[in-house]
Amino acid sequence: MNWELRRTQFIQSFRMHSGRARLNSGPAATASRAWLALASVAIAAVATWEAQAHNAGVSTSRIVIQGRTVEVEIKALGRDFEKSAGVRITEAGSGEVNRVALAVMAPSVLTYIGDHVAVFAGRQQCAPGPGTALPADTHVLVTVAWTCPLDGGELRYRTTLFHDVDPSARHLAIIATEGGERELALDSRAPEIALYGAGSSALQVVGRFVQAGIEHIFLGYDHIAFLAAIVLWAHHLWPVIKIVTAFTIAHSITLSFAALQVVVIPSAIVEAAIAATIMLVAVENFFSRNVDGRWRVTFVFGLIHGFGFASALQEIGLPADAAVPALAAFNIGVEIGQVVIVALIFPLLLWSDRIGDRAPAFEGRHPEVVYFCSAALLSVGLYLLIVRTVLP
């Protein structure tokens, strides 16, 4: 009986002095449960996105005109062909194109290309020759030559690639001429271009690549999860500024190296490593609240994320005559996107600090908020790691 009394007194004392015991009731509990519910929704959204959603990547083509022969080299994600052409050609998790599977499925891939890509001479459709389909990491490289009639009119190029699965799918055509290369963008609203004439202006190129950078960071939920995990303990602006700056500098370095082919790492390794960075930062949140020094970790992990950004940029392709401006514009777009994301997350965290009937001596963030969010982000990272390395 005496032991039971002591046990009861100990529990009561613990509840009086521990802020964590306030989870059971009150505004702090409400805030914690709200964050937990939000995190659960995020996990479910990521799982659903991975399993069902499919936005086609940006396909590209390089067009070489020799007399009345138009040779086109098309590059697109293997998974886009899987969705559109009904083939199975990529490895489980990594998305790399399997050479043997592609060799078997090449006729289906080429048939799909023939149905959605065409070259015209005036009103006459040019005759396509036998094409080839080869693997290129996570992409398929298709080469087809069209022979156009000598008495035909102006040469035009038309593509509706992947519009059947994603009406917003975009295509970047790079046209090689004697005077150099020019690039033009096509989509469902403008699926056709003349093969002679002016290309995109420098301003149009910059604008398009800034937009691509912003889109990538907002659609890249793995990058968002990392940024969220790294700032969870921050309750002052200066550490956040250092974190964002370190991330920007780091990913700019590796993005530039990878985009210019100075350093090349297989995308399967990069994607798995990005998932691991989310997990590591989420785990660290349980053991350390030191935000001031987090910029160092952010810099190291930002180098890894830069290779991920480069993979997205490689899908679009850098225009040969404006590679540096396009690369800088894409990087600016990524920076704009990440600043907006942090600007949305940080005020929510500050709002959570003002909720709850806490003791006057308590300063900083509710540990429950950070622990719940970190557990959710750890689950997201683990899920992505498994999907990208093990599961089909």
Secondary structure, DSSP 4 states (H G I P E B T S, - for coil): -HHHHHHHHHHHHHHHH-GGGGGGSHHHHHHHHHHHHHHHHHHHHHHHHHHT--PPPPEEEEEEEETTEEEEEEEEEHHHHHHHH----B-TTT-PBPHHHHHHHHHHHHHHHHHHEEEEETTEEPEE---EEEEETTEEEEEEEEE--TT---EEEEE-TTTTT-TT--EEEEEEETTEEEEEEE-SSS-EEESSS----HHHHHHHHHHHHHHHHHH-HHHHHHHHHHTTT--SHHHHHHHHHHHHHHHHHHHHHHHTTSS---HHHHHHHHHHHHHHHHHHTTT----TTHHHHHHHHHHHHHHHHHHHHHHH---GGGHHHHHHHHHHHHHHHHHHHHHHHHHHHHHHHT-S---TT--S--HHHHHHHHHHHHHHHHHHHHHHHT--
